[in-house]
């Protein structure tokens, strides 16, 4: 992995603060709390939603793929309509036009007809909708195992290596 670009939308910052604590909602605090090696942490670049001059806002800046997580209904509907407000949506828009993998971790429930139509339009345009839904066959029951399994699925879709001991389906016994 060359670089990992992380865009902090205002909405994502609110979700992080609410679900993980306010120290996670600031880019510096987020990076410090990631359970990764220092060299891996050094490969992360953080952007704010208003930084539309970031290199990732252009299709001339090559990316292996884009993950929008969490993907709100507002973001999905904006992308489906071809409207990008802020850097996160712009990067999603660029991924669609460049035909790069675009993974959407859509978290809304229940699903309205409007959401379903937007998700269908995005799927037709090449996006992959990957809701953060637990895989019930994973042996453990901890939240950390759910997150690890979900990350493995995202990495698989981006064709990136992911060490996954015990996370993959092994089939039933005959």
NORPE-V997479 format. One line per field, one symbol per residue. psi: psi as a letter, one per 30 degrees, with the letter a starting at -180 (. if undefined). A space follows every 50 residues. Layout:
psi->???
//
This chain:
psi->kdljkkkjleeeeeeeeefflffffkeeeeeffkilleeeeffkkkklef ifgkfffkffjkkflkkjjljleeeeeeeefgkjjleeeeeeeeeeefhl kjkjikfkklkleeeeeeeeeeeefflkkikikkjffkelgleeeeeeee eeeeeefghkkjkhkgfkkgllk.
//
